[in-house]
């Protein structure tokens, strides 16, 4: 069993496991009379200690039985149930057979422990530099750390972690994305924008952000946080920076903003399509199919103004990324105030697409 363990006193329920040394556990597991009750006694009734659970599940004796298909069903069931109880501590959803549960838990635990240890090491060096410590903790929280390691971090620096969580929730640190009014205006109104100016501003902002947070890894965290919880303008700029940088790994976040009914739906639709045409086409097609198959009498199927903008934006972009659907004809819309905004969506998509055509090539994923 690894020497370094995370304090798991914040487990969902008090654990009643028998506390034994590894050699005693080995003796129990090597016994010919081993039964599920012995495993249960070792693990206790609460959420099990993850190190202990893996030590048992990965023990050569049990691995050999499992490999030879001789692991008693009761033992296997006990271990599976233990993983189902333990994995939420790592932020994992439990599913699949025992072998998969073991592999996923081990991979996540090792990665999260290493991340925790590195962060804790650097935070400990910042006892005289509070701002630097808070920045490190904010960045750490953006990596979706395992709950037990967040608890461990909170045990060491409760005040700093609380302040880092508060700053993250307030969107602090995203102000840099809104420092160029010219860029924001151009992204909001692509028909009047200079593609060269947009490209120049995005290049400058990308370099400035990387310098400000001392590394592209932290820049990535800022962009992801902006797309998740940022103000509308910060979201728009973050999506543009991702598109400009060819960040295909962020397309799902951009699509998430789009599908949430955010303002500037046509803008996000185009940027997602430029970044990852195939992914976006499949997402939009499935979205429109889901809309069409819903019962209009159900509350969740109600077509709101925001949803209408999202539907029409997706429909307007699809013909540009390989869909056989014909282009949207705005002449089909009534020329009334009620349809004024809807009539503007296809031209906005066209202008946005043209602007990005001059900035960066279309992706191929």
Buried (B, 14 or more C-beta within 10 A) or exposed (E): EEEEEBEBEBBEEEBEBEEBEEEEBBEBBEEEEBEBEBBBBBBBEBBBBBBBBBBBBBBEBBBEBBEEEEBEEEBBEBBBBBBBBBBBBBBBEBEEEBEEBBEBBBEBBEEBBEBBBEBBEBBEEBEEEEEBBBBBBBBBBBBEBBBBBBBBBBEEBEEBBEBBBEBBEEBBBBEBBBBBEEBBEBBBEBEEBEBEEBBBBBEEBBEBBBEEBEEEEBBBBBBBBBBBBBBBBBBBBBBBBBBBBBBBEBBEBBBBBBBEBBBBBBBBBBBBBBBBBEBBBEBBBEBBEEBEEEEEEEEEEEEEEEBBBBBBBBBBBBBBBEBEEEEBEBEEBEEEEEBEEBBBBBBBBBBBBBBBEEBBEBBEE
